[in-house]
Structures are given as structure tokens and as C-alpha cells.
């Protein structure tokens, strides 16, 4: 359900925080080690799901400022979930 008290700007901050978490989890981590760590996969997937959900509720006027296929993140959330 959409929480109308959360602004698009707040959602964008939340998205940025999720990206930072993914970077922190995976920074300087060898690819092979990432593949072996199921808990790390789950943590990263969860952050991607949060990003995909948050993007749904960001006002189009914010997203339209950037040439990017935002629907891909929305769809990726559905694939993960």
C-alpha cells in the first residue's frame, strides 16, 4: 500500500541508502566468494527489492529528468519476489 506521507525525495534517499548497502556488502569482494555466500545473495536481493518497490512510488516528474528505463527496476523487483 502506498504511504502518502513519504515524499518522492525521501524515497530517493532510501534508494540511495540501499545502493550504499549493496556496495558495502560487495565492495572488494571476489566474485567467486560472492557466489558462495547465500546470505550475501539474500541481503543484496532484499535491497534490490526495496529499490524496485520504492521506484514505483517516486513521482514521474523526478524520474523523467533522467533518460533511464525505470520499468526495468520495477520488473526486476517482480522477478526477485
PDB file with one MODEL, atoms N, CA, C and O in Angstrom:
MODEL        1
ATOM      1  N   UNK A   1       0.832  -1.178   0.000  1.00  0.00           N
ATOM      2  CA  UNK A   1       0.000   0.000   0.000  1.00  0.00           C
ATOM      3  C   UNK A   1       0.879   1.245   0.000  1.00  0.00           C
ATOM      4  O   UNK A   1       1.910   1.290   0.670  1.00  0.00           O
ATOM      5  N   UNK A   2       0.469   2.222  -0.737  1.00  0.00           N
ATOM      6  CA  UNK A   2       1.254   3.446  -0.867  1.00  0.00           C
ATOM      7  C   UNK A   2       1.095   4.319   0.370  1.00  0.00           C
ATOM      8  O   UNK A   2      -0.018   4.645   0.780  1.00  0.00           O
ATOM      9  N   UNK A   3       2.228   4.690   0.954  1.00  0.00           N
ATOM     10  CA  UNK A   3       2.245   5.589   2.101  1.00  0.00           C
ATOM     11  C   UNK A   3       2.411   7.001   1.561  1.00  0.00           C
ATOM     12  O   UNK A   3       3.491   7.371   1.101  1.00  0.00           O
ATOM     13  N   UNK A   4       1.345   7.790   1.616  1.00  0.00           N
ATOM     14  CA  UNK A   4       1.368   9.122   1.019  1.00  0.00           C
ATOM     15  C   UNK A   4       2.146  10.129   1.856  1.00  0.00           C
ATOM     16  O   UNK A   4       2.374  11.255   1.413  1.00  0.00           O
ATOM     17  N   UNK A   5       2.551   9.741   3.048  1.00  0.00           N
ATOM     18  CA  UNK A   5       3.311  10.677   3.875  1.00  0.00           C
ATOM     19  C   UNK A   5       4.790  10.665   3.512  1.00  0.00           C
ATOM     20  O   UNK A   5       5.532  11.557   3.922  1.00  0.00           O
ATOM     21  N   UNK A   6       5.224   9.680   2.759  1.00  0.00           N
ATOM     22  CA  UNK A   6       6.622   9.605   2.330  1.00  0.00           C
ATOM     23  C   UNK A   6       6.735  10.296   0.977  1.00  0.00           C
ATOM     24  O   UNK A   6       6.058   9.919   0.021  1.00  0.00           O
ATOM     25  N   UNK A   7       7.584  11.297   0.903  1.00  0.00           N
ATOM     26  CA  UNK A   7       7.741  12.062  -0.342  1.00  0.00           C
ATOM     27  C   UNK A   7       8.651  11.315  -1.319  1.00  0.00           C
ATOM     28  O   UNK A   7       9.365  10.384  -0.947  1.00  0.00           O
ATOM     29  N   UNK A   8       8.604  11.744  -2.557  1.00  0.00           N
ATOM     30  CA  UNK A   8       9.492  11.159  -3.568  1.00  0.00           C
ATOM     31  C   UNK A   8      10.947  11.390  -3.187  1.00  0.00           C
ATOM     32  O   UNK A   8      11.790  10.513  -3.372  1.00  0.00           O
ATOM     33  N   UNK A   9      11.236  12.566  -2.660  1.00  0.00           N
ATOM     34  CA  UNK A   9      12.606  12.875  -2.248  1.00  0.00           C
ATOM     35  C   UNK A   9      13.068  11.906  -1.161  1.00  0.00           C
ATOM     36  O   UNK A   9      14.204  11.434  -1.200  1.00  0.00           O
ATOM     37  N   UNK A  10      12.212  11.607  -0.203  1.00  0.00           N
ATOM     38  CA  UNK A  10      12.559  10.653   0.860  1.00  0.00           C
ATOM     39  C   UNK A  10      12.762   9.256   0.292  1.00  0.00           C
ATOM     40  O   UNK A  10      13.644   8.518   0.730  1.00  0.00           O
ATOM     41  N   UNK A  11      11.948   8.906  -0.674  1.00  0.00           N
ATOM     42  CA  UNK A  11      12.112   7.590  -1.311  1.00  0.00           C
ATOM     43  C   UNK A  11      13.442   7.516  -2.056  1.00  0.00           C
ATOM     44  O   UNK A  11      14.105   6.479  -2.035  1.00  0.00           O
ATOM     45  N   UNK A  12      13.836   8.601  -2.712  1.00  0.00           N
ATOM     46  CA  UNK A  12      15.108   8.621  -3.421  1.00  0.00           C
ATOM     47  C   UNK A  12      16.285   8.507  -2.451  1.00  0.00           C
ATOM     48  O   UNK A  12      17.290   7.872  -2.768  1.00  0.00           O
ATOM     49  N   UNK A  13      16.166   9.110  -1.290  1.00  0.00           N
ATOM     50  CA  UNK A  13      17.199   8.958  -0.253  1.00  0.00           C
ATOM     51  C   UNK A  13      17.266   7.505   0.188  1.00  0.00           C
ATOM     52  O   UNK A  13      18.355   6.956   0.359  1.00  0.00           O
ATOM     53  N   UNK A  14      16.111   6.882   0.373  1.00  0.00           N
ATOM     54  CA  UNK A  14      16.058   5.479   0.780  1.00  0.00           C
ATOM     55  C   UNK A  14      16.703   4.591  -0.288  1.00  0.00           C
ATOM     56  O   UNK A  14      17.444   3.664   0.039  1.00  0.00           O
ATOM     57  N   UNK A  15      16.424   4.870  -1.547  1.00  0.00           N
ATOM     58  CA  UNK A  15      17.030   4.119  -2.655  1.00  0.00           C
ATOM     59  C   UNK A  15      18.544   4.265  -2.601  1.00  0.00           C
ATOM     60  O   UNK A  15      19.277   3.287  -2.748  1.00  0.00           O
ATOM     61  N   UNK A  16      19.001   5.486  -2.389  1.00  0.00           N
ATOM     62  CA  UNK A  16      20.444   5.734  -2.296  1.00  0.00           C
ATOM     63  C   UNK A  16      21.064   4.945  -1.145  1.00  0.00           C
ATOM     64  O   UNK A  16      22.166   4.413  -1.281  1.00  0.00           O
ATOM     65  N   UNK A  17      20.376   4.869  -0.032  1.00  0.00           N
ATOM     66  CA  UNK A  17      20.876   4.098   1.112  1.00  0.00           C
ATOM     67  C   UNK A  17      20.963   2.612   0.785  1.00  0.00           C
ATOM     68  O   UNK A  17      21.903   1.936   1.202  1.00  0.00           O
ATOM     69  N   UNK A  18      19.996   2.110   0.047  1.00  0.00           N
ATOM     70  CA  UNK A  18      20.025   0.702  -0.363  1.00  0.00           C
ATOM     71  C   UNK A  18      21.217   0.431  -1.278  1.00  0.00           C
ATOM     72  O   UNK A  18      21.891  -0.591  -1.148  1.00  0.00           O
ATOM     73  N   UNK A  19      21.465   1.346  -2.194  1.00  0.00           N
ATOM     74  CA  UNK A  19      22.604   1.195  -3.103  1.00  0.00           C
ATOM     75  C   UNK A  19      23.904   1.184  -2.309  1.00  0.00           C
ATOM     76  O   UNK A  19      24.801   0.386  -2.582  1.00  0.00           O
ATOM     77  N   UNK A  20      23.999   2.067  -1.334  1.00  0.00           N
ATOM     78  CA  UNK A  20      25.198   2.117  -0.487  1.00  0.00           C
ATOM     79  C   UNK A  20      25.396   0.801   0.263  1.00  0.00           C
ATOM     80  O   UNK A  20      26.525   0.334   0.411  1.00  0.00           O
ATOM     81  N   UNK A  21      24.310   0.208   0.734  1.00  0.00           N
ATOM     82  CA  UNK A  21      24.416  -1.079   1.438  1.00  0.00           C
ATOM     83  C   UNK A  21      24.931  -2.165   0.502  1.00  0.00           C
ATOM     84  O   UNK A  21      25.811  -2.941   0.875  1.00  0.00           O
ATOM     85  N   UNK A  22      24.392  -2.224  -0.702  1.00  0.00           N
ATOM     86  CA  UNK A  22      24.849  -3.232  -1.671  1.00  0.00           C
ATOM     87  C   UNK A  22      26.333  -3.044  -1.953  1.00  0.00           C
ATOM     88  O   UNK A  22      27.092  -4.012  -2.010  1.00  0.00           O
ATOM     89  N   UNK A  23      26.739  -1.794  -2.127  1.00  0.00           N
ATOM     90  CA  UNK A  23      28.155  -1.516  -2.383  1.00  0.00           C
ATOM     91  C   UNK A  23      29.015  -1.933  -1.185  1.00  0.00           C
ATOM     92  O   UNK A  23      30.094  -2.499  -1.358  1.00  0.00           O
ATOM     93  N   UNK A  24      28.540  -1.654   0.010  1.00  0.00           N
ATOM     94  CA  UNK A  24      29.287  -2.024   1.220  1.00  0.00           C
ATOM     95  C   UNK A  24      29.418  -3.539   1.328  1.00  0.00           C
ATOM     96  O   UNK A  24      30.479  -4.053   1.681  1.00  0.00           O
ATOM     97  N   UNK A  25      28.340  -4.247   1.024  1.00  0.00           N
ATOM     98  CA  UNK A  25      28.353  -5.712   1.119  1.00  0.00           C
ATOM     99  C   UNK A  25      29.313  -6.344   0.115  1.00  0.00           C
ATOM    100  O   UNK A  25      29.946  -7.361   0.400  1.00  0.00           O
ATOM    101  N   UNK A  26      29.411  -5.732  -1.057  1.00  0.00           N
ATOM    102  CA  UNK A  26      30.135  -6.384  -2.155  1.00  0.00           C
ATOM    103  C   UNK A  26      31.457  -5.716  -2.525  1.00  0.00           C
ATOM    104  O   UNK A  26      32.194  -6.243  -3.358  1.00  0.00           O
ATOM    105  N   UNK A  27      31.768  -4.588  -1.936  1.00  0.00           N
ATOM    106  CA  UNK A  27      32.978  -3.854  -2.278  1.00  0.00           C
ATOM    107  C   UNK A  27      34.226  -4.706  -2.025  1.00  0.00           C
ATOM    108  O   UNK A  27      34.420  -5.248  -0.937  1.00  0.00           O
ATOM    109  N   UNK A  28      35.050  -4.805  -3.040  1.00  0.00           N
ATOM    110  CA  UNK A  28      36.318  -5.541  -2.971  1.00  0.00           C
ATOM    111  C   UNK A  28      36.141  -7.027  -2.647  1.00  0.00           C
ATOM    112  O   UNK A  28      37.080  -7.684  -2.199  1.00  0.00           O
ATOM    113  N   UNK A  29      34.951  -7.543  -2.874  1.00  0.00           N
ATOM    114  CA  UNK A  29      34.690  -8.963  -2.633  1.00  0.00           C
ATOM    115  C   UNK A  29      34.912  -9.720  -3.939  1.00  0.00           C
ATOM    116  O   UNK A  29      34.304  -9.381  -4.954  1.00  0.00           O
ATOM    117  N   UNK A  30      35.763 -10.730  -3.935  1.00  0.00           N
ATOM    118  CA  UNK A  30      35.953 -11.515  -5.163  1.00  0.00           C
ATOM    119  C   UNK A  30      34.627 -12.149  -5.610  1.00  0.00           C
ATOM    120  O   UNK A  30      33.827 -12.598  -4.789  1.00  0.00           O
ATOM    121  N   UNK A  31      34.423 -12.172  -6.903  1.00  0.00           N
ATOM    122  CA  UNK A  31      33.190 -12.707  -7.480  1.00  0.00           C
ATOM    123  C   UNK A  31      32.919 -14.129  -7.002  1.00  0.00           C
ATOM    124  O   UNK A  31      31.778 -14.474  -6.693  1.00  0.00           O
ATOM    125  N   UNK A  32      33.945 -14.945  -6.941  1.00  0.00           N
ATOM    126  CA  UNK A  32      33.794 -16.338  -6.518  1.00  0.00           C
ATOM    127  C   UNK A  32      33.267 -16.426  -5.081  1.00  0.00           C
ATOM    128  O   UNK A  32      32.443 -17.283  -4.761  1.00  0.00           O
ATOM    129  N   UNK A  33      33.751 -15.537  -4.232  1.00  0.00           N
ATOM    130  CA  UNK A  33      33.293 -15.528  -2.844  1.00  0.00           C
ATOM    131  C   UNK A  33      31.833 -15.084  -2.760  1.00  0.00           C
ATOM    132  O   UNK A  33      31.058 -15.621  -1.967  1.00  0.00           O
ATOM    133  N   UNK A  34      31.467 -14.108  -3.576  1.00  0.00           N
ATOM    134  CA  UNK A  34      30.077 -13.664  -3.619  1.00  0.00           C
ATOM    135  C   UNK A  34      29.163 -14.819  -4.015  1.00  0.00           C
ATOM    136  O   UNK A  34      28.092 -14.997  -3.434  1.00  0.00           O
ATOM    137  N   UNK A  35      29.587 -15.601  -5.004  1.00  0.00           N
ATOM    138  CA  UNK A  35      28.764 -16.709  -5.473  1.00  0.00           C
ATOM    139  C   UNK A  35      28.550 -17.770  -4.403  1.00  0.00           C
ATOM    140  O   UNK A  35      27.521 -18.447  -4.399  1.00  0.00           O
ATOM    141  N   UNK A  36      29.499 -17.921  -3.505  1.00  0.00           N
ATOM    142  CA  UNK A  36      29.417 -18.958  -2.470  1.00  0.00           C
ATOM    143  C   UNK A  36      28.613 -18.542  -1.245  1.00  0.00           C
ATOM    144  O   UNK A  36      28.251 -19.391  -0.430  1.00  0.00           O
ATOM    145  N   UNK A  37      28.331 -17.261  -1.102  1.00  0.00           N
ATOM    146  CA  UNK A  37      27.712 -16.749   0.123  1.00  0.00           C
ATOM    147  C   UNK A  37      26.214 -16.514  -0.080  1.00  0.00           C
ATOM    148  O   UNK A  37      25.807 -15.460  -0.568  1.00  0.00           O
ATOM    149  N   UNK A  38      25.409 -17.487   0.291  1.00  0.00           N
ATOM    150  CA  UNK A  38      23.965 -17.388   0.125  1.00  0.00           C
ATOM    151  C   UNK A  38      23.347 -16.258   0.925  1.00  0.00           C
ATOM    152  O   UNK A  38      22.417 -15.604   0.452  1.00  0.00           O
ATOM    153  N   UNK A  39      23.845 -16.018   2.124  1.00  0.00           N
ATOM    154  CA  UNK A  39      23.298 -14.954   2.949  1.00  0.00           C
ATOM    155  C   UNK A  39      23.554 -13.583   2.297  1.00  0.00           C
ATOM    156  O   UNK A  39      22.712 -12.687   2.361  1.00  0.00           O
ATOM    157  N   UNK A  40      24.704 -13.444   1.683  1.00  0.00           N
ATOM    158  CA  UNK A  40      25.026 -12.200   0.991  1.00  0.00           C
ATOM    159  C   UNK A  40      24.103 -12.003  -0.215  1.00  0.00           C
ATOM    160  O   UNK A  40      23.649 -10.890  -0.481  1.00  0.00           O
ATOM    161  N   UNK A  41      23.829 -13.089  -0.939  1.00  0.00           N
ATOM    162  CA  UNK A  41      22.867 -13.010  -2.052  1.00  0.00           C
ATOM    163  C   UNK A  41      21.530 -12.492  -1.554  1.00  0.00           C
ATOM    164  O   UNK A  41      20.945 -11.578  -2.136  1.00  0.00           O
ATOM    165  N   UNK A  42      21.053 -13.092  -0.465  1.00  0.00           N
ATOM    166  CA  UNK A  42      19.756 -12.704   0.096  1.00  0.00           C
ATOM    167  C   UNK A  42      19.747 -11.232   0.494  1.00  0.00           C
ATOM    168  O   UNK A  42      18.777 -10.520   0.232  1.00  0.00           O
ATOM    169  N   UNK A  43      20.827 -10.776   1.127  1.00  0.00           N
ATOM    170  CA  UNK A  43      20.902  -9.377   1.563  1.00  0.00           C
ATOM    171  C   UNK A  43      20.864  -8.429   0.373  1.00  0.00           C
ATOM    172  O   UNK A  43      20.171  -7.412   0.415  1.00  0.00           O
ATOM    173  N   UNK A  44      21.589  -8.746  -0.671  1.00  0.00           N
ATOM    174  CA  UNK A  44      21.601  -7.901  -1.867  1.00  0.00           C
ATOM    175  C   UNK A  44      20.254  -7.940  -2.581  1.00  0.00           C
ATOM    176  O   UNK A  44      19.758  -6.901  -3.018  1.00  0.00           O
ATOM    177  N   UNK A  45      19.664  -9.109  -2.706  1.00  0.00           N
ATOM    178  CA  UNK A  45      18.359  -9.222  -3.353  1.00  0.00           C
ATOM    179  C   UNK A  45      17.310  -8.413  -2.596  1.00  0.00           C
ATOM    180  O   UNK A  45      16.465  -7.761  -3.210  1.00  0.00           O
ATOM    181  N   UNK A  46      17.360  -8.453  -1.275  1.00  0.00           N
ATOM    182  CA  UNK A  46      16.411  -7.697  -0.466  1.00  0.00           C
ATOM    183  C   UNK A  46      16.540  -6.195  -0.750  1.00  0.00           C
ATOM    184  O   UNK A  46      15.534  -5.499  -0.888  1.00  0.00           O
ATOM    185  N   UNK A  47      17.767  -5.706  -0.836  1.00  0.00           N
ATOM    186  CA  UNK A  47      17.977  -4.286  -1.124  1.00  0.00           C
ATOM    187  C   UNK A  47      17.458  -3.940  -2.523  1.00  0.00           C
ATOM    188  O   UNK A  47      16.862  -2.881  -2.718  1.00  0.00           O
ATOM    189  N   UNK A  48      17.682  -4.828  -3.496  1.00  0.00           N
ATOM    190  CA  UNK A  48      17.155  -4.585  -4.845  1.00  0.00           C
ATOM    191  C   UNK A  48      15.630  -4.576  -4.847  1.00  0.00           C
ATOM    192  O   UNK A  48      15.021  -3.805  -5.589  1.00  0.00           O
ATOM    193  N   UNK A  49      15.012  -5.411  -4.037  1.00  0.00           N
ATOM    194  CA  UNK A  49      13.552  -5.431  -3.950  1.00  0.00           C
ATOM    195  C   UNK A  49      13.026  -4.126  -3.349  1.00  0.00           C
ATOM    196  O   UNK A  49      12.015  -3.590  -3.801  1.00  0.00           O
ATOM    197  N   UNK A  50      13.712  -3.629  -2.342  1.00  0.00           N
ATOM    198  CA  UNK A  50      13.320  -2.352  -1.738  1.00  0.00           C
ATOM    199  C   UNK A  50      13.429  -1.230  -2.770  1.00  0.00           C
ATOM    200  O   UNK A  50      12.542  -0.383  -2.874  1.00  0.00           O
ATOM    201  N   UNK A  51      14.520  -1.233  -3.526  1.00  0.00           N
ATOM    202  CA  UNK A  51      14.708  -0.212  -4.565  1.00  0.00           C
ATOM    203  C   UNK A  51      13.572  -0.284  -5.586  1.00  0.00           C
ATOM    204  O   UNK A  51      12.990   0.741  -5.941  1.00  0.00           O
ATOM    205  N   UNK A  52      13.259  -1.482  -6.052  1.00  0.00           N
ATOM    206  CA  UNK A  52      12.203  -1.656  -7.043  1.00  0.00           C
ATOM    207  C   UNK A  52      10.854  -1.207  -6.533  1.00  0.00           C
ATOM    208  O   UNK A  52      10.076  -0.610  -7.277  1.00  0.00           O
ATOM    209  N   UNK A  53      10.567  -1.484  -5.276  1.00  0.00           N
ATOM    210  CA  UNK A  53       9.299  -1.063  -4.679  1.00  0.00           C
ATOM    211  C   UNK A  53       9.265   0.451  -4.525  1.00  0.00           C
ATOM    212  O   UNK A  53       8.246   1.075  -4.820  1.00  0.00           O
ATOM    213  N   UNK A  54      10.351   1.046  -4.072  1.00  0.00           N
ATOM    214  CA  UNK A  54      10.390   2.495  -3.860  1.00  0.00           C
ATOM    215  C   UNK A  54      10.238   3.252  -5.169  1.00  0.00           C
ATOM    216  O   UNK A  54       9.565   4.282  -5.209  1.00  0.00           O
ATOM    217  N   UNK A  55      10.847   2.763  -6.235  1.00  0.00           N
ATOM    218  CA  UNK A  55      10.774   3.447  -7.526  1.00  0.00           C
ATOM    219  C   UNK A  55       9.339   3.536  -8.025  1.00  0.00           C
ATOM    220  O   UNK A  55       8.971   4.501  -8.696  1.00  0.00           O
ATOM    221  N   UNK A  56       8.539   2.550  -7.706  1.00  0.00           N
ATOM    222  CA  UNK A  56       7.139   2.554  -8.129  1.00  0.00           C
ATOM    223  C   UNK A  56       6.433   3.819  -7.648  1.00  0.00           C
ATOM    224  O   UNK A  56       5.576   4.359  -8.347  1.00  0.00           O
ATOM    225  N   UNK A  57       6.788   4.285  -6.468  1.00  0.00           N
ATOM    226  CA  UNK A  57       6.081   5.398  -5.839  1.00  0.00           C
ATOM    227  C   UNK A  57       6.787   6.749  -5.979  1.00  0.00           C
ATOM    228  O   UNK A  57       6.318   7.749  -5.436  1.00  0.00           O
ATOM    229  N   UNK A  58       7.901   6.786  -6.697  1.00  0.00           N
ATOM    230  CA  UNK A  58       8.550   8.067  -6.968  1.00  0.00           C
ATOM    231  C   UNK A  58       7.776   8.750  -8.096  1.00  0.00           C
ATOM    232  O   UNK A  58       7.450   8.129  -9.107  1.00  0.00           O
ATOM    233  N   UNK A  59       7.493  10.007  -7.909  1.00  0.00           N
ATOM    234  CA  UNK A  59       6.733  10.757  -8.911  1.00  0.00           C
ATOM    235  C   UNK A  59       7.461  10.755 -10.257  1.00  0.00           C
ATOM    236  O   UNK A  59       8.685  10.872 -10.318  1.00  0.00           O
ATOM    237  N   UNK A  60       6.696  10.622 -11.311  1.00  0.00           N
ATOM    238  CA  UNK A  60       7.260  10.568 -12.660  1.00  0.00           C
ATOM    239  C   UNK A  60       8.065  11.822 -12.981  1.00  0.00           C
ATOM    240  O   UNK A  60       9.023  11.760 -13.752  1.00  0.00           O
ATOM    241  N   UNK A  61       7.692  12.950 -12.406  1.00  0.00           N
ATOM    242  CA  UNK A  61       8.419  14.188 -12.688  1.00  0.00           C
ATOM    243  C   UNK A  61       9.879  14.092 -12.249  1.00  0.00           C
ATOM    244  O   UNK A  61      10.747  14.724 -12.850  1.00  0.00           O
ATOM    245  N   UNK A  62      10.156  13.309 -11.209  1.00  0.00           N
ATOM    246  CA  UNK A  62      11.539  13.092 -10.783  1.00  0.00           C
ATOM    247  C   UNK A  62      12.251  12.151 -11.746  1.00  0.00           C
ATOM    248  O   UNK A  62      13.383  12.407 -12.154  1.00  0.00           O
ATOM    249  N   UNK A  63      11.585  11.067 -12.103  1.00  0.00           N
ATOM    250  CA  UNK A  63      12.201  10.053 -12.953  1.00  0.00           C
ATOM    251  C   UNK A  63      12.406  10.560 -14.381  1.00  0.00           C
ATOM    252  O   UNK A  63      13.369  10.177 -15.046  1.00  0.00           O
ATOM    253  N   UNK A  64      11.511  11.409 -14.845  1.00  0.00           N
ATOM    254  CA  UNK A  64      11.592  11.907 -16.213  1.00  0.00           C
ATOM    255  C   UNK A  64      12.816  12.795 -16.454  1.00  0.00           C
ATOM    256  O   UNK A  64      13.167  13.066 -17.602  1.00  0.00           O
ATOM    257  N   UNK A  65      13.453  13.237 -15.401  1.00  0.00           N
ATOM    258  CA  UNK A  65      14.646  14.073 -15.535  1.00  0.00           C
ATOM    259  C   UNK A  65      15.843  13.282 -16.060  1.00  0.00           C
ATOM    260  O   UNK A  65      16.831  13.860 -16.513  1.00  0.00           O
ATOM    261  N   UNK A  66      15.741  11.955 -15.994  1.00  0.00           N
ATOM    262  CA  UNK A  66      16.861  11.092 -16.368  1.00  0.00           C
ATOM    263  C   UNK A  66      16.418  10.107 -17.437  1.00  0.00           C
ATOM    264  O   UNK A  66      15.376   9.463 -17.318  1.00  0.00           O
ATOM    265  N   UNK A  67      17.214  10.004 -18.464  1.00  0.00           N
ATOM    266  CA  UNK A  67      16.919   9.053 -19.522  1.00  0.00           C
ATOM    267  C   UNK A  67      17.368   7.676 -19.049  1.00  0.00           C
ATOM    268  O   UNK A  67      18.539   7.316 -19.171  1.00  0.00           O
ATOM    269  N   UNK A  68      16.447   6.931 -18.520  1.00  0.00           N
ATOM    270  CA  UNK A  68      16.739   5.598 -17.992  1.00  0.00           C
ATOM    271  C   UNK A  68      15.462   4.769 -18.067  1.00  0.00           C
ATOM    272  O   UNK A  68      14.381   5.291 -17.795  1.00  0.00           O
ATOM    273  N   UNK A  69      15.558   3.504 -18.426  1.00  0.00           N
ATOM    274  CA  UNK A  69      14.370   2.651 -18.487  1.00  0.00           C
ATOM    275  C   UNK A  69      13.955   2.176 -17.073  1.00  0.00           C
ATOM    276  O   UNK A  69      14.252   1.048 -16.681  1.00  0.00           O
ATOM    277  N   UNK A  70      13.274   3.044 -16.328  1.00  0.00           N
ATOM    278  CA  UNK A  70      12.917   2.760 -14.927  1.00  0.00           C
ATOM    279  C   UNK A  70      12.066   1.500 -14.794  1.00  0.00           C
ATOM    280  O   UNK A  70      12.088   0.850 -13.749  1.00  0.00           O
ATOM    281  N   UNK A  71      11.328   1.152 -15.825  1.00  0.00           N
ATOM    282  CA  UNK A  71      10.491  -0.039 -15.766  1.00  0.00           C
ATOM    283  C   UNK A  71      11.324  -1.291 -15.498  1.00  0.00           C
ATOM    284  O   UNK A  71      10.812  -2.271 -14.955  1.00  0.00           O
ATOM    285  N   UNK A  72      12.601  -1.266 -15.874  1.00  0.00           N
ATOM    286  CA  UNK A  72      13.450  -2.446 -15.658  1.00  0.00           C
ATOM    287  C   UNK A  72      13.641  -2.725 -14.175  1.00  0.00           C
ATOM    288  O   UNK A  72      13.628  -3.882 -13.756  1.00  0.00           O
ATOM    289  N   UNK A  73      13.818  -1.678 -13.377  1.00  0.00           N
ATOM    290  CA  UNK A  73      13.947  -1.891 -11.938  1.00  0.00           C
ATOM    291  C   UNK A  73      12.644  -2.387 -11.345  1.00  0.00           C
ATOM    292  O   UNK A  73      12.640  -3.243 -10.460  1.00  0.00           O
ATOM    293  N   UNK A  74      11.546  -1.850 -11.830  1.00  0.00           N
ATOM    294  CA  UNK A  74      10.239  -2.302 -11.340  1.00  0.00           C
ATOM    295  C   UNK A  74      10.046  -3.784 -11.677  1.00  0.00           C
ATOM    296  O   UNK A  74       9.581  -4.560 -10.843  1.00  0.00           O
ATOM    297  N   UNK A  75      10.402  -4.162 -12.891  1.00  0.00           N
ATOM    298  CA  UNK A  75      10.263  -5.549 -13.328  1.00  0.00           C
ATOM    299  C   UNK A  75      11.241  -6.466 -12.585  1.00  0.00           C
ATOM    300  O   UNK A  75      10.896  -7.598 -12.246  1.00  0.00           O
ATOM    301  N   UNK A  76      12.438  -5.987 -12.336  1.00  0.00           N
ATOM    302  CA  UNK A  76      13.442  -6.784 -11.621  1.00  0.00           C
ATOM    303  C   UNK A  76      12.937  -7.140 -10.227  1.00  0.00           C
ATOM    304  O   UNK A  76      13.161  -8.253  -9.751  1.00  0.00           O
ATOM    305  N   UNK A  77      12.264  -6.212  -9.581  1.00  0.00           N
ATOM    306  CA  UNK A  77      11.680  -6.467  -8.259  1.00  0.00           C
ATOM    307  C   UNK A  77      10.695  -7.640  -8.346  1.00  0.00           C
ATOM    308  O   UNK A  77      10.664  -8.499  -7.464  1.00  0.00           O
ATOM    309  N   UNK A  78       9.903  -7.667  -9.400  1.00  0.00           N
ATOM    310  CA  UNK A  78       8.932  -8.754  -9.552  1.00  0.00           C
ATOM    311  C   UNK A  78       9.616 -10.088  -9.809  1.00  0.00           C
ATOM    312  O   UNK A  78       9.137 -11.130  -9.363  1.00  0.00           O
ATOM    313  N   UNK A  79      10.718 -10.060 -10.517  1.00  0.00           N
ATOM    314  CA  UNK A  79      11.465 -11.293 -10.787  1.00  0.00           C
ATOM    315  C   UNK A  79      12.044 -11.840  -9.485  1.00  0.00           C
ATOM    316  O   UNK A  79      11.991 -13.044  -9.237  1.00  0.00           O
ATOM    317  N   UNK A  80      12.594 -10.961  -8.661  1.00  0.00           N
ATOM    318  CA  UNK A  80      13.199 -11.398  -7.399  1.00  0.00           C
ATOM    319  C   UNK A  80      12.166 -11.887  -6.410  1.00  0.00           C
ATOM    320  O   UNK A  80      12.397 -12.852  -5.681  1.00  0.00           O
ATOM    321  N   UNK A  81      11.018 -11.215  -6.387  1.00  0.00           N
ATOM    322  CA  UNK A  81       9.983 -11.541  -5.394  1.00  0.00           C
ATOM    323  C   UNK A  81       9.262 -12.765  -5.766  1.00  0.00           C
ATOM    324  O   UNK A  81       8.357 -13.191  -5.048  1.00  0.00           O
TER     325      UNK A  81
ENDMDL
END
